[in-house]
């Protein structure tokens, strides 16, 4: 069992269907094992991970220490004087530990997950597709880390500052509960990192030819509105600065994905022997339909008229009426 978890017994091209299912099970076990190792390590060093997750709060209280201090601005006096995070229940303390362990487990298991995906679908791809799969997975990992880092460094401190600003305006004293804060940091980073994966999903759809690049480009208004809605759901405050910046970044990713997908589709169709642009297929179909209509119209003009039989062409003449016999004429009696 341990040997099968570490290496495969035979190449994937020689496996049966049940062996493929067993190999999928082994891949899932590997990912979950790395995830469990990350969680156990975070629980062992339980005093280190919360200190790392508290950095966005420190950047919100002291923006001059932040890598993006130029966009955070200055903190209010009440926020700068905010003390340590507080927790009021034992379950809340356990929640803080689990949030920290979950974040570390996801961070360690994500590269292993990408590797297992590449290893599982690799034999079904051509050599050219295999060469393009490795940079694709590297790009997925980089985009995920970029999104998580953006949420960790900028979105979370800005949200804390805006929350405290509203609380001050409402004459409210905010007591920051540790479990709520750590859960917010973890989920904010994960959701933003996953949102940054959407251009890769668009490229996959175009590569599978389930959607055309021209169709996506014509639907840019609906895509822009959808991106705005998703960003408003992800950012808890929804203030104009974060909405505008995140929407602009994701819409730029959308345009880049359409451009890359157009190149990929064009090369794929050229290698297959089709016309480079998928829109040409519709033009050919329209030409064929017009040609069929013209042929039908021409055939209807050139079709010889049906011959009429002599019996049908003759018109039955009505018998002529004879004048009545004259009075005294006896010839009608014959």
Secondary structure, DSSP 8 states (H G I E B T S, - for coil): -HHHHHS-SS-GGG--HHHHHHHHHHHHHHHHHHHHHHHHHHHHTHHHHHHHHTHHHHHHH-GGGSTTHHHH----HHHHT----B--SHHHHHHHHHHHHHHHHHHHHHHHHHHHHHHHHGGGS-HHHHHHHHHHHHHHHHHHHHHHHHIIIIIHHHHHHHHHHHHHHTT-----BHHHHHHHHHHHHHHHHHHTTHHHHHHHHHHTTSS-HHHHHHTHHHHHHHHHHHHHHHSSS--HHHHHHHHHHHHHHHHHHHHHHHHHHHHHHHHHTS-SSTHHHHHHHHHHHHHHHHHHHHHHHHS------HHHHS------------TT--GGG-
